[in-house]
């Protein structure tokens, strides 16, 4: 006689699959955030080293360029978050 899983067992399996997928997505997001933070820290360290070598006018121009780059990165991150939230 063939074994057929009960409705409860099928439901638990579906719920476990959903949980596994959610955990995988959360892990991927966490890894992505870690990578972004590491990249930002490295960029900040490199910028600090470069700033030590620059003149005052160069420093001001660099700060403005960095600020614009940050704004652009934040806008891109917000757009990605909104896109993810849409799903």
LUMPATI-186880 format. One line per 5 residues: number of its first residue (from 1); their letters; for each residue x, y, z of C-alpha. Coordinates in Angstrom, 3 decimals. Example, Ala and Ser with C-alpha at 12.3 -4.5 7.8 and 13.67 -1.06 7.14 Angstrom:
BEGIN
1 = AS = 12.300 -4.500 7.800  13.670 -1.060 7.140
***
This chain:
BEGIN
1 = XXXXX = 0.000 0.000 0.000  1.395 3.417 -0.960  2.047 6.057 1.640  0.368 9.415 1.049  1.281 12.382 3.219
6 = XXXXX = -1.449 13.922 5.297  -2.773 17.410 4.657  -1.042 18.644 7.789  2.265 17.202 6.677  1.907 18.818 3.245
11 = XXXXX = 1.049 22.142 4.886  4.091 21.919 7.185  6.306 21.159 4.184  4.937 24.180 2.289  5.434 26.414 5.319
16 = XXXXX = 8.982 25.100 5.771  9.778 25.838 2.112  8.455 29.386 2.544  10.513 29.815 5.700  13.633 28.484 3.964
21 = XXXXX = 13.164 30.912 1.067  12.603 33.836 3.432  15.713 32.957 5.430  17.743 32.698 2.210  16.524 36.152 1.119
26 = XXXXX = 17.346 37.638 4.527  20.803 36.055 4.453  21.412 37.456 0.979  20.330 40.925 2.127  22.584 40.706 5.178
31 = XXXXX = 25.548 39.664 3.023  24.808 42.497 0.608  24.659 45.020 3.466  27.913 43.676 4.902  29.577 44.021 1.525
36 = XXXXX = 28.293 47.583 1.168  29.495 48.519 4.649  32.906 47.006 3.979  33.154 48.884 0.690  32.127 52.135 2.387
41 = XXXXX = 34.685 51.633 5.152  37.425 50.915 2.625  36.418 53.952 0.587  36.435 56.132 3.689  39.875 54.854 4.687
46 = XXXXX = 41.214 55.448 1.199  39.643 58.916 1.140  41.263 59.722 4.475  44.657 58.721 3.100  44.114 60.807 -0.017
51 = XXXXX = 42.853 63.755 2.012  46.077 63.838 3.967  47.914 64.434 0.702  45.612 67.083 -0.768  45.592 70.837 -0.428
56 = XXXXX = 42.680 72.673 1.196  40.964 73.496 -2.131  41.359 69.933 -3.301  39.862 68.705 -0.031  36.782 70.915 -0.471
61 = XXXXX = 36.262 69.725 -4.050  36.699 66.103 -2.962  34.161 66.522 -0.133  31.596 67.937 -2.543  32.177 65.113 -5.014
66 = XXXXX = 31.922 62.514 -2.240  28.702 64.063 -0.993  27.184 63.929 -4.469  28.301 60.303 -4.836  26.734 59.423 -1.476
71 = XXXXX = 23.453 61.047 -2.447  23.422 59.110 -5.690  24.219 55.842 -3.882  21.473 56.451 -1.319  18.967 57.225 -4.059
76 = XXXXX = 19.920 54.015 -5.839  19.653 51.992 -2.611  16.248 53.524 -1.858  15.050 52.703 -5.345  16.217 49.097 -4.934
81 = XXXXX = 14.477 48.839 -1.555  11.245 50.208 -3.012  11.533 47.732 -5.869  12.020 44.856 -3.415  9.090 46.044 -1.322
86 = XX = 6.883 46.054 -4.411  7.317 42.302 -4.627
***
